Amino acid sequence: MTNANPDDPCRPEPEGQAAPTSPTAVFSPGWLVLGIHRVAHSLYRRQIPLIPRLLSYLGRLLPTISP
């Protein structure tokens, strides 16, 4: 186990997590779904009727697609 901070040996680096800038973390389906949700919610607050519902449905379908 390597240390995240060489000055503090009591704080080990977490294991099994993707680095924040790795492609796994950046392109994970969770970030995409979060972005879709934010866009859909802002459209819903502006009282646009159909597009937010379609985006919400699309956001539920996308994470189930496996490469």
Phi and psi in degrees as GROMACS dihedral restraints (atoms count N, CA, C in turn):
[ dihedral_restraints ]
;  ai    aj    ak    al  type     phi  dphi    fc
    3     4     5     6     1   -97.8    20    10
    4     5     6     7     1   155.6    20    10
    6     7     8     9     1   -91.4    20    10
    7     8     9    10     1   139.2    20    10
    9    10    11    12     1   -71.7    20    10
   10    11    12    13     1   -32.8    20    10
   12    13    14    15     1  -127.6    20    10
   13    14    15    16     1   112.9    20    10
   15    16    17    18     1   -64.8    20    10
   16    17    18    19     1   -21.6    20    10
   18    19    20    21     1   -79.0    20    10
   19    20    21    22     1   -19.6    20    10
   21    22    23    24     1  -124.8    20    10
   22    23    24    25     1    92.2    20    10
   24    25    26    27     1   -70.2    20    10
   25    26    27    28     1   -10.1    20    10
   27    28    29    30     1   -82.7    20    10
   28    29    30    31     1   -10.4    20    10
   30    31    32    33     1  -109.3    20    10
   31    32    33    34     1    89.9    20    10
   33    34    35    36     1   -73.9    20    10
   34    35    36    37     1   157.6    20    10
   36    37    38    39     1   -72.2    20    10
   37    38    39    40     1   135.2    20    10
   39    40    41    42     1   -65.1    20    10
   40    41    42    43     1   139.3    20    10
   42    43    44    45     1  -101.1    20    10
   43    44    45    46     1   148.4    20    10
   45    46    47    48     1    81.5    20    10
   46    47    48    49     1    11.2    20    10
   48    49    50    51     1  -114.3    20    10
   49    50    51    52     1   146.3    20    10
   51    52    53    54     1   -75.9    20    10
   52    53    54    55     1   144.1    20    10
   54    55    56    57     1   -64.9    20    10
   55    56    57    58     1   148.7    20    10
   57    58    59    60     1   -60.0    20    10
   58    59    60    61     1   -23.9    20    10
   60    61    62    63     1  -105.6    20    10
   61    62    63    64     1     7.5    20    10
   63    64    65    66     1   -74.8    20    10
   64    65    66    67     1   152.6    20    10
   66    67    68    69     1   -59.8    20    10
   67    68    69    70     1   -27.7    20    10
   69    70    71    72     1   -65.4    20    10
   70    71    72    73     1   -40.7    20    10
   72    73    74    75     1   -77.2    20    10
   73    74    75    76     1   -37.7    20    10
   75    76    77    78     1   -73.8    20    10
   76    77    78    79     1   -40.8    20    10
   78    79    80    81     1  -102.3    20    10
   79    80    81    82     1    24.4    20    10
   81    82    83    84     1   -71.9    20    10
   82    83    84    85     1   151.1    20    10
   84    85    86    87     1   -61.7    20    10
   85    86    87    88     1   -24.8    20    10
   87    88    89    90     1   -62.4    20    10
   88    89    90    91     1   -40.6    20    10
   90    91    92    93     1   -66.3    20    10
   91    92    93    94     1   -39.5    20    10
   93    94    95    96     1   -65.2    20    10
   94    95    96    97     1   -44.5    20    10
   96    97    98    99     1   -65.8    20    10
   97    98    99   100     1   -38.3    20    10
   99   100   101   102     1   -62.6    20    10
  100   101   102   103     1   -43.3    20    10
  102   103   104   105     1   -64.1    20    10
  103   104   105   106     1   -42.4    20    10
  105   106   107   108     1   -62.7    20    10
  106   107   108   109     1   -40.7    20    10
  108   109   110   111     1   -63.6    20    10
  109   110   111   112     1   -41.8    20    10
  111   112   113   114     1   -65.8    20    10
  112   113   114   115     1   -40.3    20    10
  114   115   116   117     1   -66.3    20    10
  115   116   117   118     1   -44.7    20    10
  117   118   119   120     1   -63.0    20    10
  118   119   120   121     1   -40.0    20    10
  120   121   122   123     1   -67.4    20    10
  121   122   123   124     1   -39.0    20    10
  123   124   125   126     1   -67.5    20    10
  124   125   126   127     1   -36.7    20    10
  126   127   128   129     1   -67.7    20    10
  127   128   129   130     1   -37.6    20    10
  129   130   131   132     1   -64.2    20    10
  130   131   132   133     1   -40.1    20    10
  132   133   134   135     1   -66.9    20    10
  133   134   135   136     1   -24.4    20    10
  135   136   137   138     1   -88.0    20    10
  136   137   138   139     1     8.8    20    10
  138   139   140   141     1    61.1    20    10
  139   140   141   142     1    39.6    20    10
  141   142   143   144     1   -90.1    20    10
  142   143   144   145     1   120.3    20    10
  144   145   146   147     1   -76.4    20    10
  145   146   147   148     1   -48.0    20    10
  147   148   149   150     1   -97.2    20    10
  148   149   150   151     1   -36.6    20    10
  150   151   152   153     1   -61.4    20    10
  151   152   153   154     1   -43.4    20    10
  153   154   155   156     1   -61.0    20    10
  154   155   156   157     1   -36.1    20    10
  156   157   158   159     1   -67.7    20    10
  157   158   159   160     1   -39.9    20    10
  159   160   161   162     1   -66.8    20    10
  160   161   162   163     1   -40.0    20    10
  162   163   164   165     1   -64.4    20    10
  163   164   165   166     1   -39.4    20    10
  165   166   167   168     1   -62.6    20    10
  166   167   168   169     1   -42.0    20    10
  168   169   170   171     1   -65.1    20    10
  169   170   171   172     1   -42.2    20    10
  171   172   173   174     1   -62.3    20    10
  172   173   174   175     1   -39.6    20    10
  174   175   176   177     1   -64.1    20    10
  175   176   177   178     1   -28.3    20    10
  177   178   179   180     1   -80.0    20    10
  178   179   180   181     1   -26.7    20    10
  180   181   182   183     1   -80.8    20    10
  181   182   183   184     1   -36.8    20    10
  183   184   185   186     1   -60.6    20    10
  184   185   186   187     1   -43.0    20    10
  186   187   188   189     1   -65.9    20    10
  187   188   189   190     1   -17.3    20    10
  189   190   191   192     1   -82.7    20    10
  190   191   192   193     1   -10.1    20    10
  192   193   194   195     1   -79.2    20    10
  193   194   195   196     1   121.5    20    10
  195   196   197   198     1  -105.0    20    10
  196   197   198   199     1   142.8    20    10
